[in-house]
Amino acid sequence: MKKIISLVLLVGTIVFSSTFAEDTNRVASSCEAEISIRIKDPAKEIKTNEPVILIVQIQNVSTNAMLMFRTESLPTDYTWTISSPSGKDLSSKPDLLPEAISGSFPKLKPLESRETDYDLNQVCNFNEAGIYKVIVKKEVFSISPERKKCEIISNPLNIVISK
């Protein structure tokens, strides 16, 4: 009887994780981490040349691995892919900082997450009215039980900018 209950709980956890990924802006990755982005104040209309504040969430979806990533509080903390309403590529440049540079290395325990506000105007200007398509990428490191590096990528987020 105990084995059956354990199996049901395990299946429930798998279904929950899959459902959670479908209901948000997350894309699963090979190192059991997910990243999502959303507008901080979705009820507020964003006008051209105003700040575009997003919430970036990184979640460790592993049940046993510790996750770590580098933050420097710079525009290059994340890699952004941004398309303007007219189709112009406004993407950020790759992180040119050496991997050995000092900084903060937050750690996420299994099933833990971290949210950070991010002013997307650090990357580009939103001076055209219309819909911008935004994707964020971040390199993360699994540090237990084995060391592994991978990149996590969000689903696209459409941001409407009005005049």
N, C-alpha and C positions, 0 to 999 in steps of 0.2 A: 504494500500500500504506500509506503513512504517513497519508493522509487517512482510510482505513477505521479504522485503529487509533485516531486521534483521535476519530472519531465514536463508537466503542465506549466509549472512556473517558468521553466526555461523557454518553452514555446511562447508563453505570454510575454516574456522579455523581448524576444525576437520580434514578435508582432508589434509591440509598443515602439521599438526602435524604428521599424519600417514605417509605421504610421506617423511617428514624430517627424521623420525625414520628409514625408510627403506633404505634411501640413505647414511646412516652413520654407524658408529660402535656402535650405541646406542641400548639399550633395555629399553622399557618403564617399569616403576615401579609403585607400589601402592601409592607412595606419590608424584606423579607428578614431578618427577625429572629423569634426564637421565645422564648417564656418557658415555664418549667415549674416546678411545685412538687411537693415530695415530703416525707414525714416524715423527719426526720433519723435517727431510730433506729426503723425500722419494727418491730423485734422487741420493743420496749418497750411495755407496756400503758400507755395514757394514762388517768389517772383525772380525775374532775371537779376543777376548781380547780387543776390542775397545769399547768406550762408546756407549751405546744404549740410545739415548735421545728420549723420547716420549713427546707428548703433551697430557695432561689429561684435558678433558673439562667436567665440571659439568654444567648442564643447568636446570633451574627451568622452567618447561613447564606449570605450573599453571598460570591461569589468575588472581588469587586472593590471593594465599598463599605465605608467605615469607618463604624462605628456609635458613637453617643454617647448617654448618658442622665444625668440629674441624680440625685444621691443626697445626702441631708441627714442620714441616720441618725435619721430621725423616723418615727413611725407613718404619716405621709402619703407616704413614699417610694414606696409602692405603693397602688393602690386595690383594696380587698378586697371581694368579694361573699361573704357568709357567711350560710347558712341553718342555724338550729338544728334539732334533732330534732323539735321541736314546730311547726316552720315559721316561727318568728319571724325577721325580717330583722335580722341583726347587722352589716350591711355598714358599712364605714368611710365617713367623709365625704370628699368630693372634696378634692384638694390645694388649699388656699387661699393657698399661698405664691406671691408674684409670680414670674414667669419670670426676672426679672433678679436674683434673690437669689443670693448667693454660695453655694458649696458644692463638692462634688466632682463632676467630670464625667468618669467613666471612659470610655475609648474602647476599642472592640473592633475589632481588625483582622479582615479577612475570615476566616471559618471559626473564629474564636476565641470562647470562652465565658467567663462569669464566674459563680461561685456565691457566694451569701451566705447565712449563717444568719439566720433571722428568727424572733423570738419573737412568735407570733400573739396572745399575751395582751396585747400593746400595743394591739391593736384591739378585742378583746372578751374577756369572761370565758366560760370553758367550764364552766359550773356545772350543766349538764343532761346526764344520761347519754343516749347514743344516737349517731346518725350525723349529723355536721355536713357540709354541702356547702360547699366553699371554691373560689373562683376568684380569681386575681390578674390585675391589669392594670397596665401600665406604659407611659408615653409615652417613645418613643425617637426619635432623630434620625439619619438617614442623612446623612453629611457629605461623601461623595464617591462617585461623580463628580458627583452633583447633591444639593442640600440638600432633604430631605423629612422631615416629621414624621408619625409615626403612633403608634397605640396597639397594643400587643401584648397578647394575652389567652390565659391558660392554659385547658386543659381542666379540668373540675371534678375536684376531689380529695375523696374521702369520708374523713373522719377519725372513727374510732370512739372515743368517750369512755365509760369505764365508771365505775361508782360505787366 
